[in-house]
Amino acid sequence: MDAAVCFSGGKDSTLAALLLEPFYDVTLVCATAGLADSAAHAREAAEAVGFQFERVGLEERVVREAAERVVADGFPRNGIQAIHEHALEEVAALGYDTVADGTRRDDRVPTIPRAFAQSLEDRHGIDYLSPLTGFGRGAVDRLVETHLDVESGPSETVPKADYETEIRAVIAEEYGQATVEECFPEHVQTRVRGRQ
C-alpha cells in the first residue's frame, strides 16, 4: 500500500512519515501554489530523510483568499485551515491508497474534524491517517530529538514549505510586511535536515 504524507519539510510531517514507513510505501507531497520557493525546500528535506517526493499544485485563488481571511481576522488560523483542507482534497485526488498529515493532538491549526476526514475518505476512496493525533507536543519533541536532525528558528527565517510561507508572501505583496507581522504571532518553525 502507498501513502502520501502532506509535507512541509518540518518535524511533524516528517515524524508522521517515519511512523508510517514500516507499513506503507511513503511519498512526501508538498502542496503549493508556487507563490514562493516552498517546493524546493520541501524536496531538499524529503531527500535528506530518504523519502520519495511529489509536488501537487494548489489553486492560487485558494491561497489568496486565505491571505485575505488572515488579514480580515488579524490571525492565521482560519486561512491556514482553509488551505490545509484544500491541500488534502488535492492530494487525495492523486490516487494514493492513503493520505496522511502531521497534525498533532494539541495543534490549534490545522485540525481535521472527524466529519471532514470521513467525507474525504468516502469521496476519494482513500484512508485518511493522522499518525500524530495521539501525541502531545512533548512526546513529538522527544521523538524528533532522537530520530531527526532539525533546524529551528523564527518562522520568517527558516526555509520551509508550510502554508504560512505562501500566505506571508501574498500578504507582504498586497498589504506590506507590517501587516504580515501584525497577523502572525512570533513562533518557532522547524526544517528537517536529515535523520539521526
Residue pairs with C-beta under 8 A, 6 or more apart in sequence:
1 23
1 24
1 25
1 97
1 98
2 24
2 25
2 26
2 27
2 96
2 97
2 98
3 20
3 24
3 25
3 26
3 27
3 96
3 97
3 98
3 99
3 100
3 129
4 27
4 28
4 29
4 54
4 91
4 94
4 96
4 98
4 99
4 100
5 13
5 16
5 17
5 20
5 26
5 27
5 28
5 29
5 99
5 100
5 101
5 102
6 13
6 29
6 31
6 84
6 87
6 88
6 91
6 99
6 100
6 101
6 102
7 13
7 14
7 17
7 28
7 29
7 30
7 42
7 45
7 46
7 53
7 161
8 30
8 42
8 102
8 160
8 161
8 162
8 163
9 30
9 41
9 42
9 44
9 45
9 46
9 159
9 160
9 161
9 162
9 191
9 192
10 45
10 102
10 160
10 162
10 189
10 190
10 191
10 192
11 102
11 140
11 144
11 148
11 150
11 190
11 192
12 102
12 103
12 104
12 132
12 140
13 28
13 101
13 102
14 28
14 45
14 49
14 102
14 148
14 192
15 102
15 131
15 132
15 140
15 143
15 144
15 147
15 148
16 100
16 101
16 102
16 130
16 131
16 132
17 26
17 28
17 49
17 51
17 100
18 49
18 147
18 148
19 131
19 132
20 26
20 98
20 100
20 129
20 131
24 97
24 98
25 52
26 51
26 52
27 51
27 52
27 53
27 54
27 96
28 42
28 45
28 46
28 51
28 52
28 53
28 54
29 53
29 54
29 55
29 56
29 91
29 94
30 38
30 39
30 42
30 43
30 46
30 53
30 54
30 55
30 56
30 161
31 55
31 56
31 57
31 58
31 83
31 86
31 87
31 90
31 91
32 38
32 39
32 42
32 55
32 56
32 57
32 58
32 161
32 166
33 57
33 58
33 59
33 60
33 62
33 63
33 166
34 57
34 60
35 60
35 63
35 166
35 169
35 170
36 165
36 166
36 169
37 159
38 160
38 161
38 162
38 165
38 166
39 55
39 161
41 159
41 160
41 161
41 191
42 53
42 55
42 160
42 161
43 53
43 55
45 160
45 161
45 191
45 192
45 193
46 52
46 53
47 53
48 192
48 193
48 194
48 195
49 148
49 192
49 194
49 195
50 195
54 94
56 87
56 90
56 91
56 94
57 90
58 83
58 86
58 87
58 90
59 86
62 82
62 83
62 86
63 83
63 163
63 166
63 167
63 170
64 170
65 82
66 78
66 79
66 80
66 82
66 83
66 163
66 167
67 79
67 167
67 170
67 171
67 174
68 79
69 78
69 79
69 82
70 76
70 78
70 79
70 80
70 167
70 171
70 183
70 184
71 171
71 174
71 175
71 179
71 183
73 79
73 183
74 182
74 183
75 183
75 184
75 185
76 109
76 164
76 167
76 183
76 184
77 108
77 109
79 163
79 167
80 109
80 110
80 163
80 164
80 167
81 109
81 110
81 111
83 163
83 166
83 167
84 101
84 109
84 110
84 112
84 163
85 110
85 112
85 116
87 163
88 99
88 101
88 112
88 120
88 128
89 120
89 124
91 99
92 99
92 120
92 123
92 124
92 126
92 128
93 124
96 126
97 126
97 127
98 126
98 127
98 128
98 129
99 120
99 124
99 126
99 127
99 128
99 129
100 128
100 129
100 130
100 131
101 110
101 112
101 130
102 131
102 132
103 110
103 111
103 112
103 130
103 132
103 133
104 132
104 133
104 135
104 136
104 137
104 140
105 132
105 133
105 134
105 135
105 136
106 136
106 137
112 128
112 130
117 128
117 130
120 126
120 128
121 127
121 128
132 140
135 143
144 150
144 190
146 196
147 195
147 196
148 192
148 194
148 195
148 196
149 192
149 193
149 194
149 195
149 196
150 190
150 191
150 192
150 193
151 158
151 190
151 191
151 192
151 193
152 158
152 188
152 189
152 190
152 191
153 188
153 189
154 186
154 187
154 188
154 189
155 164
155 184
155 186
155 187
155 188
155 189
156 168
156 180
156 184
158 189
158 190
158 191
159 191
160 189
160 190
160 191
162 189
164 184
164 189
168 180
168 184
171 179
171 180
171 183
172 179
172 180
